[in-house]
Amino acid sequence: MLCPMAFVTHLESALDGTRLPAGVLHTTHEGRPLWVRYDLDAVGRALTKDALRTRPTDMWRYRELLPMDDHNAIVSLGEPMTPLLPCDRLASRFGVRALYVKDESLLPTGSFKARGMAMAVTMARQLGVTKVVVPTAGNAGGALAAYAARAGMTCHVFMPHDTPIVNQLEAAFYGARAFLVDGLINHCGAIARQAKERMGLFDMSTLREPYRIEGKKTMGLELAEQMGWELPDVILYPTGGGTGLIGMWKAFAELDALGWLATQKKPRMIACQSSGCAPIPRAFAANERFASEFENAHTVASGLRVPKALGDFMILDAVRASGGRAVAADEARLLEWATLAARLEGIAVCPETGACFDALARGVTEGWITPSDRVVVFNTGAAQKYVEALRCELPRLRKDAVDWELIARG
């Protein structure tokens, strides 16, 4: 099935608006990320909300708003529309009328990274790429390794030496040439860029190619459709490199231009980081457009350990345009909040999402989230991928002398 490539008009520098041609392999423009732009009038003539009802419930249902030109050439592992779960007990706990969790842990490889990598690998293969590389602090490496394997590509992954063990193992399991680096993700990024030059690899780092945003924006398209095209009041999003937050804000702008939204009111976007690595909240508080590197970054939420994001200004632009804010959650409470959500609602919440619940609690206390708000929290990955953080000592029972008092105490 051919998708009209005419819907993509050009690519555009996110910093200065420089136009670049579509259908050509691009990375960045003068070191800064690119937007993919569409002929939204033509999209509106070709696609209606009613037409979506007959399509498969996967991320590719929005193909007119995606960049690939051949639906049959998609590199897919079966990316479903992820559930939007009402969480009444959590809503009561935080004091808001409606709280939902958009659970991205049900995607292939267990995280939201599948959306971005599915699209990025699809486009890379369409444009002739056969060898890819990525630095990762967590789920991106495993996701790229899986989709590269699906596409028949060679994949290199560089990750900090203390990356969660599941992330280390899955990258190798999918056949990537995976390496541990004595440093942080920015050091891994430097090695990846050297490997790109020395070995002819294509760099799939966050925002160093333009199509991961397009995959991530399907989170926003899905959310709008699931909520009857009426967006929530507040979205709390775990923000490392920020592609998901940026992509959703782009999705909302495109839906608004199509006239699909019930109202023009957009959600307040809350970029949630950890006090152990909080370059975006620090820049937000200082009213700066660009964030300085966060020194000595450390957090149990590996996906938030991004000391300096390439798209820092894009994150901050979206947050400010939405009337939202950037919040540094208490690092010491991330697992406490994630555990609370898991035990109250049965959702396998990752530590990164714990930062969102910490921000939600603060927002309600400080008044920038109100009891009447409809709130959506994104769970960006499965808790099971963080076995080190979840580790605990369980009480042991003797098979021949069961301690029922111990069992009764729980």
C-alpha positions in Angstrom: 0.0 0.0 0.0 1.5 3.3 -1.1 1.3 6.3 1.3 1.3 9.6 -0.6 4.8 10.9 0.0 3.4 14.2 -1.3 2.0 14.7 2.2 5.6 15.4 3.4 6.6 18.7 1.9 10.0 19.3 3.4 12.2 19.0 6.5 12.9 22.1 8.6 15.5 23.2 11.1 13.9 23.4 14.6 16.2 26.3 15.4 16.2 28.7 12.5 13.6 27.3 10.0 16.0 26.4 7.2 14.1 24.2 4.7 15.7 20.9 3.5 14.3 18.5 0.9 12.3 15.4 1.8 13.2 12.0 0.5 16.9 12.5 1.3 18.9 11.1 4.2 19.3 13.8 6.8 20.8 14.1 10.3 20.8 17.6 11.7 21.2 21.1 10.4 24.2 22.8 11.8 24.1 20.5 14.8 20.4 21.1 15.6 17.4 18.8 15.1 14.9 18.8 12.2 11.1 18.8 12.0 9.3 16.8 9.3 6.6 19.0 7.8 3.4 17.9 6.0 0.8 19.3 3.6 -1.9 19.2 6.3 -4.6 20.5 3.9 -3.9 17.5 1.7 -3.9 15.2 4.7 -7.3 16.6 5.7 -8.7 15.8 2.3 -7.3 12.3 2.3 -8.1 11.2 5.9 -11.1 11.6 8.2 -11.6 10.7 11.8 -14.3 8.3 10.7 -11.9 6.5 8.4 -9.7 5.6 11.4 -12.4 3.5 12.9 -11.9 0.7 10.3 -8.1 0.6 10.5 -6.0 -1.7 12.7 -5.4 -0.4 16.1 -1.6 0.1 15.8 0.7 3.1 15.5 0.6 2.9 11.7 -3.1 3.7 11.5 -2.1 7.4 11.2 0.0 6.8 8.1 -1.0 10.0 6.3 0.7 11.9 9.2 3.8 9.7 9.0 6.7 10.0 6.6 7.1 6.6 5.0 6.0 6.3 1.4 5.4 2.5 1.3 3.2 0.9 3.9 4.5 -2.5 2.9 8.1 -1.5 3.7 7.4 -0.7 7.3 9.7 -2.3 9.8 7.3 -3.5 12.5 7.1 -5.8 15.5 3.4 -5.2 15.9 3.2 -1.9 17.7 -0.3 -1.8 19.3 -2.3 1.2 20.4 -1.3 1.3 24.1 -4.1 1.4 26.8 -5.2 4.5 28.5 -6.0 3.2 32.0 -8.3 5.1 34.4 -6.8 5.1 37.8 -9.5 6.0 40.3 -7.6 5.0 43.5 -4.6 7.0 42.4 -6.8 9.9 41.5 -8.3 9.8 45.0 -4.8 9.6 46.6 -3.6 12.7 44.7 -6.9 14.6 44.9 -7.8 15.0 41.3 -11.1 14.2 39.6 -9.6 12.0 36.8 -6.2 10.4 36.5 -5.2 8.1 33.6 -2.0 6.2 32.9 -1.0 5.8 29.3 0.9 2.5 29.5 3.7 2.3 27.0 5.2 -0.8 28.7 3.0 -3.0 26.4 4.9 -2.0 23.3 7.6 -4.4 21.8 10.8 -4.4 23.9 8.7 -3.1 26.8 9.0 0.7 26.4 7.9 3.7 24.4 11.3 3.6 22.6 9.7 1.1 20.2 7.6 3.8 18.6 10.6 6.0 17.7 12.9 3.2 16.6 10.2 1.5 14.5 9.8 4.7 12.5 13.5 5.7 12.5 14.5 2.2 11.2 11.7 2.2 8.7 12.9 5.5 7.2 16.6 4.6 7.5 16.1 1.4 5.5 13.9 3.3 2.9 16.8 5.7 2.5 19.4 3.1 2.0 21.0 2.7 5.5 22.4 -0.7 6.5 24.4 0.0 9.6 23.3 2.0 12.6 24.6 3.1 16.0 23.1 4.5 19.1 24.2 5.6 22.6 21.8 4.6 25.3 21.3 4.9 29.1 18.4 2.4 29.0 15.7 1.2 26.7 16.7 2.8 23.4 19.5 0.4 22.8 17.4 -2.7 23.1 14.7 -1.2 20.9 17.1 -0.2 18.2 18.8 -3.6 18.4 15.4 -5.4 17.9 14.3 -3.2 15.0 17.7 -3.3 13.3 17.5 -7.1 13.5 14.0 -7.0 12.0 15.3 -4.9 9.2 18.5 -6.9 8.6 20.8 -4.1 9.7 24.0 -4.1 11.6 23.7 -2.4 15.0 26.2 -0.9 17.4 25.1 0.1 20.9 27.2 2.0 23.5 25.9 2.3 27.0 27.2 3.5 30.4 28.7 0.7 32.5 25.9 0.9 35.1 23.0 0.7 32.6 20.3 -1.7 34.0 21.3 -5.3 33.4 18.2 -6.1 31.4 19.0 -3.3 28.9 22.5 -4.6 28.6 21.4 -8.2 27.9 18.6 -7.4 25.5 20.9 -5.4 23.2 23.2 -8.3 22.9 20.4 -10.8 22.7 19.0 -9.1 19.6 22.4 -9.3 18.0 23.8 -5.8 18.5 27.5 -5.2 18.9 27.0 -3.9 22.5 29.6 -2.2 24.6 29.8 -0.7 28.1 31.5 2.7 28.5 33.1 4.0 31.7 31.0 7.2 31.6 27.6 8.7 31.1 25.4 8.8 28.0 27.1 12.0 26.7 30.4 10.1 26.7 28.7 7.2 24.9 27.3 9.7 22.4 30.8 11.0 21.7 32.0 7.4 21.0 29.0 6.7 18.8 29.8 9.8 16.7 33.4 8.7 16.3 32.2 5.3 15.3 29.9 6.9 12.7 32.8 8.7 11.1 35.3 5.8 11.3 33.0 2.9 10.4 30.3 4.5 8.2 27.5 4.0 10.7 24.3 6.0 10.7 23.7 7.8 14.0 20.3 7.0 15.5 20.9 9.1 18.7 18.0 11.1 20.1 17.1 13.9 17.7 20.3 13.4 15.5 17.9 12.0 12.9 14.4 13.5 12.2 12.1 10.5 12.3 12.1 9.2 15.9 10.0 12.3 16.7 7.4 11.2 14.1 7.2 7.8 15.7 6.9 9.2 19.2 4.2 11.7 18.1 1.8 8.8 17.7 1.5 8.8 21.5 -0.2 12.1 21.2 -2.3 11.0 18.2 -3.5 7.9 20.1 -4.2 9.9 23.3 -6.3 12.4 21.4 -8.3 9.6 19.7 -8.7 7.7 22.9 -10.1 10.7 24.7 -12.6 11.5 22.0 -10.5 14.3 20.5 -10.7 16.3 23.7 -7.2 16.6 25.2 -6.6 16.4 29.0 -5.8 19.4 31.1 -2.3 18.1 32.2 0.2 15.6 30.8 3.1 14.5 33.1 5.9 13.0 31.0 9.2 11.5 32.1 11.8 13.6 30.2 15.3 12.5 29.3 16.1 13.4 25.7 12.5 14.7 25.4 11.6 13.2 22.0 8.2 12.0 23.3 7.2 15.3 24.8 8.3 17.2 21.7 6.6 14.7 19.4 3.3 14.9 21.3 3.3 18.7 21.2 3.9 18.5 17.4 1.0 16.0 17.1 -1.4 18.3 18.9 -0.4 21.2 16.6 -1.1 19.0 13.5 -4.4 17.8 14.9 -5.4 21.4 15.6 -4.5 22.4 12.1 -6.7 19.6 10.8 -9.6 20.8 12.9 -9.9 17.4 14.6 -9.7 18.6 18.2 -12.9 19.3 20.2 -11.4 22.5 21.5 -8.3 24.5 20.8 -7.2 24.2 24.5 -4.0 22.2 24.8 -2.7 20.3 27.8 -0.2 21.8 30.2 2.9 19.8 29.5 5.0 18.9 32.6 8.5 17.8 31.8 9.5 15.5 34.8 13.1 14.9 35.6 14.9 13.8 38.8 16.8 16.0 41.2 19.8 13.8 40.4 19.7 14.9 36.8 17.6 18.0 36.2 19.0 20.2 33.4 15.6 21.1 32.0 14.0 22.2 35.3 17.1 24.3 36.1 16.9 26.0 32.7 13.1 26.5 33.1 13.5 28.1 36.5 16.2 30.4 35.1 14.0 31.4 32.1 16.7 30.1 29.8 16.0 28.5 26.4 19.0 26.3 26.4 20.1 24.0 29.3 23.6 23.8 30.5 25.1 20.3 31.2 24.1 18.8 34.5 27.2 17.8 36.4 27.6 14.5 38.3 24.2 13.2 37.0 22.9 10.2 38.9 19.4 8.6 39.1 17.9 5.2 39.5 15.7 6.2 36.6 18.3 5.5 33.9 16.1 7.0 31.1 16.2 10.4 32.9 20.0 10.4 33.1 20.6 12.8 30.2 22.9 15.5 31.4 22.4 17.6 28.3 19.7 17.0 25.7 20.3 18.0 22.1 16.6 19.2 21.9 16.7 21.1 25.2 15.2 24.2 23.5 12.5 22.2 21.9 11.4 20.7 25.2 11.5 24.1 26.9 9.6 25.8 24.0 6.8 23.2 24.2 6.6 23.4 28.0 6.3 27.2 28.0 3.9 27.3 25.0 1.6 24.9 26.8 1.6 26.9 30.1 3.3 23.9 31.7 6.5 23.6 33.6 9.6 21.5 34.2 9.9 19.8 37.6 12.8 18.1 39.3 11.3 15.2 41.3 12.9 14.0 44.6 15.3 11.3 43.5 14.9 9.6 46.9 11.2 9.1 46.3 11.1 7.8 42.7 10.8 4.1 43.7 8.3 4.9 46.5 6.0 6.6 44.0 6.4 3.9 41.4 5.6 1.2 44.0 2.6 3.1 45.2 1.2 3.2 41.6 1.9 -0.5 41.1 0.2 -1.5 44.3 -2.8 0.7 44.0 -3.5 0.0 40.3 -1.5 -3.1 39.2 0.4 -1.2 36.6 4.1 -2.1 36.1 5.3 1.5 36.6 9.0 2.3 35.9 11.2 4.6 38.1 11.0 7.3 35.4 7.2 7.4 35.8 7.8 7.7 39.6 9.1 11.2 38.8 5.7 12.1 37.3 3.8 11.0 40.4 6.2 13.1 42.6 5.6 16.1 40.3 1.8 15.4 40.5 1.8 15.4 44.3 3.8 18.7 44.3 1.5 20.2 41.7 -1.6 19.5 43.7 0.0 20.8 46.9 1.3 24.0 45.2 -1.9 24.6 43.3 -0.6 24.4 39.7 -2.6 21.2 39.3 -6.2 21.6 40.5 -8.7 19.0 41.8 -10.8 19.6 38.7 -8.0 18.8 36.2 -8.0 15.7 34.0 -4.5 14.3 34.3 -2.6 11.9 32.1 0.7 10.3 33.3 2.8 8.4 30.8 4.4 5.1 31.9 7.2 4.9 29.5 8.6 1.5 30.3 8.0 -1.8 32.1 9.1 -2.1 35.8 10.4 -5.6 35.0 13.3 -4.0 33.1 14.7 -2.5 36.3 15.5 -5.6 38.3 18.3 -3.9 40.3 15.9 -1.2 41.5 13.1 -3.7 42.3 15.3 -6.2 44.2 14.1 -7.1 47.6 14.6 -9.9 50.2 11.6 -12.1 50.5 10.9 -14.1 53.7 11.7 -17.8 53.4 9.5 -20.6 54.6 10.5 -24.1 55.6 8.6 -26.7 53.7 8.3 -29.0 56.7 7.5 -26.3 59.3 5.4 -23.5 57.8 5.4 -20.3 59.9 1.8 -19.2 59.7 2.3 -16.2 61.9 4.9 -14.9 59.5 2.4 -15.4 56.6 -0.4 -13.7 58.5 1.8 -10.7 59.1 2.5 -10.4 55.3 
